[in-house]
Every structure is written in structure tokens, then in C-alpha cells.
Amino acid sequence: MFRTIIICLLAVTLFSCHSKKNGDENPLARVGDVYLYPSDLQTLYAPGMSAKDSINIRKKYIEKWVKKQLLLQKAELNLTADQKDVSQELDDYRASLLIYKYEDMLLHQQMDTVVKDNEIQDYFEQHSANFVLNQPAFRGLYIKLQKSSPYQEKVKNWYRSDKEADMKDLENYCIQYARKYDYFNDEWIYFEPISKQLPTKPADMDAFLRNNRYVEEQDSTYNYYLNIKEYKLAGSVAPINLVQDDIRRIILNKRKMKLLEDLENDIYNNAYNKDKFDIY
């Protein structure tokens, strides 16, 4: 909240622009003795922007600028001198901004951003209860074939099989004939995106997964085949491949916090040892 207030104060200051006319430019707007000039808007325009977009952006900016100037004038008139003194807040914000930039520079220089698979696995095993599915997930395969595609009796056998040779035959067939072929026997995916590709959308995904292993559906143009090899319902512990990106972010954030804590302590202890500060 504090930072937001200070940013707003800085924004108002920046919006003030020029307090008198600029002889080289014709102003776009004026509020009291404060003017807005075309040069103040140069950073708004992106390369390749259409004339219509440029006009709309300029119009919105000018309107916003006028409103801010009017609001600033009201604040100047109605606040006391003490209320208008924001020097301490600006100093605090400057200090916070400089510290943030310094810490960010050190993080880029010193922080190890590589998270190994075994680190993700270890963290998942120690905190698996924290990773719960909010929707069903499953492993299996999905095929969408035109009704005119040949050898679909073989497809019906292949897609149900666990034999490696049959899976290879199915893959070769689908490369040639399938409108869509998704194979995810080896990793978990969320069920909802696949369920939306079936002609009959399951009203209850949990019940659908419980009651089906092999699904064959059709519409006027296509045949659909779905093998549900394994499933997990909402509320179950999530498979690791679905949460590994979250775990990676958690591990990196912990490293970041540790590095910054160590930095703060090192600077403090070094200054203490060199008698650079006193606490009375």
C-alpha cells in the first residue's frame, strides 16, 4: 500500500510537465499554468501502430493528464503544509527502490537457477500433501479418426492393448490416418481438455473416469477412441509431473530468500566487526 501511494505521488509529479509555454511546440492541453506538449507523449507510440490507435491512445492520455492535474490542484488547495510534505515518503521509497535493484543485481549474479530433477522429487516426497488436484487427471491415449479411415477393427484392438508392438503399430497407423492422436501413457494430464474433444461431454468427470476404461464414440464424421489407463480424482495427491513447475518455483523462491537473508546478515556482521555503526 505504501509503495502504491508513493508511485501515485511520483506519477502526479511526472504528469505536471511544463509550467509555462514551450516556444518550439504547440501545447496539446493546459490546466492552469501547466501545459502538455506532443514531446511528452512520444514514448506512448509503438512502431507500426495505426493512425487510429495512435489517436485513441493520445486522446485517452490527454484526458487522464487533465484529470490528474485537476486532482493535483485540488490536493494543493485543500491539504495542509504538513500533509503536502511527502519528503520522508519519497526518501523511504527511494531507499526501498535502490535496495531492491541492488538485491536484484546480486540475485542475477549469484543465484543458482538450475533445479535438478532429484531436488524436485525430494521436495515432492516431503511435501506431497500440499499438492492436491483441483480437477481429475489421467494417463492413457486419445484418437480421432475419420469414419472412412481403413482398418478400424485393428485400431479397436491396438488402442486397448498394453503390448509394445501393438502400440508401435497404432502409432504408425495414426501418423498416416488420424485426425488427432494423443499418447500420454507415460505422463499425467488433466482430463477436462480431452473430455471436451469427445462428442458427448461428460457431465460428471469423476463418475465418467470411475465407470469407463475404454471409450468409443462417434459423430457424423469421426470415430473417437479413448483409453483411460489410470486416473486420479480431484482431491487426490497430484502426480509429480503436473506440479513440477510449481515445485521448481518454490525451490527457487526459497533459494532467493536464503541468499537475501545471508546477504543482509553478512553486511550487518561485516559492518559490526569494523565498528561502522552504533546502536544506542
Rosetta blueprint (number, residue, H / E / L):
1 M L
2 F H
3 R H
4 T H
5 I H
6 I H
7 I H
8 C H
9 L H
10 L H
11 A H
12 V H
13 T H
14 L H
15 F H
16 S L
17 C L
18 H E
19 S L
20 K L
21 K L
22 N L
23 G L
24 D L
25 E L
26 N L
27 P L
28 L L
29 A E
30 R E
31 V E
32 G L
33 D L
34 V E
35 Y E
36 L E
37 Y L
38 P H
39 S H
40 D H
41 L H
42 Q H
43 T H
44 L H
45 Y L
46 A L
47 P L
48 G L
49 M L
50 S L
51 A H
52 K H
53 D H
54 S H
55 I H
56 N H
57 I H
58 R H
59 K H
60 K H
61 Y H
62 I H
63 E H
64 K H
65 W H
66 V H
67 K H
68 K H
69 Q H
70 L H
71 L H
72 L H
73 Q H
74 K H
75 A H
76 E H
77 L H
78 N H
79 L L
80 T L
81 A H
82 D H
83 Q H
84 K H
85 D L
86 V L
87 S H
88 Q H
89 E H
90 L H
91 D H
92 D H
93 Y H
94 R H
95 A H
96 S H
97 L H
98 L H
99 I H
100 Y H
101 K H
102 Y H
103 E H
104 D H
105 M H
106 L H
107 L H
108 H H
109 Q H
110 Q H
111 M L
112 D L
113 T L
114 V L
115 V L
116 K L
117 D H
118 N H
119 E H
120 I H
121 Q H
122 D H
123 Y H
124 F H
125 E H
126 Q H
127 H H
128 S H
129 A H
130 N H
131 F L
132 V E
133 L L
134 N L
135 Q L
136 P L
137 A E
138 F E
139 R E
140 G E
141 L E
142 Y E
143 I E
144 K E
145 L E
146 Q E
147 K L
148 S L
149 S L
150 P L
151 Y L
152 Q H
153 E H
154 K H
155 V H
156 K H
157 N H
158 W H
159 Y L
160 R L
161 S L
162 D L
163 K L
164 E H
165 A H
166 D H
167 M H
168 K H
169 D H
170 L H
171 E H
172 N H
173 Y H
174 C H
175 I H
176 Q H
177 Y H
178 A L
179 R L
180 K E
181 Y E
182 D E
183 Y E
184 F E
185 N E
186 D E
187 E E
188 W E
189 I E
190 Y E
191 F H
192 E H
193 P H
194 I H
195 S H
196 K L
197 Q L
198 L L
199 P L
200 T L
201 K L
202 P L
203 A L
204 D L
205 M H
206 D H
207 A H
208 F H
209 L H
210 R H
211 N H
212 N L
213 R L
214 Y E
215 V E
216 E E
217 E E
218 Q E
219 D L
220 S L
221 T L
222 Y E
223 N E
224 Y E
225 Y E
226 L E
227 N E
228 I E
229 K E
230 E E
231 Y E
232 K E
233 L L
234 A L
235 G L
236 S L
237 V E
238 A L
239 P L
240 I H
241 N H
242 L H
243 V H
244 Q H
245 D H
246 D H
247 I H
248 R H
249 R H
250 I H
251 I H
252 L H
253 N H
254 K H
255 R H
256 K H
257 M H
258 K H
259 L H
260 L H
261 E H
262 D H
263 L H
264 E H
265 N H
266 D H
267 I H
268 Y H
269 N H
270 N H
271 A H
272 Y H
273 N H
274 K L
275 D L
276 K L
277 F L
278 D L
279 I L
280 Y L
